[in-house]
Amino acid sequence: MNLKNSQYQAIMRQYDLRQLQHRHLQSQRYQEICDRLPAYRQLEEETASFCADRARAAALGRKDVLQDMQQSFLNFRKSIRMLFSHSREMMFMTILLIKMVLQKLLMVRHSANR
């Protein structure tokens, strides 16, 4: 069964609207995290910087730097735990943050293995 052009456009409009709504919800949730936890943005920036440095070191074959960075990552994890440990309300946000950090590290590891 073929779609007419108008049917296809109607489906695409619905899809675009749904995407826009989801982006808006995601943006609201992100802003809520940043409002409740001001240090979150700094942690996010540090994570991005760490991942870029690690990828650079992996690409250059700098095993000594990678070992130092592994220790830095463990210290970073400790600081995240300390930051969130004082508030049970932030537990959900902690899980989200750790998930994002792990996803970024997996992406770096995947790109370094290529």
Secondary structure, DSSP 8 states (H G I E B T S, - for coil): ----HHHHHHHHHHHHHHHHHHHHHHHHHHHHHHHH-THHHHHHHHHHHHHHHHHHHHHHT-HHHHHHHHHHHHHHHHHHHHHHHT-GGGHHHHHHHHHHHHHHHHHHHHHHT-
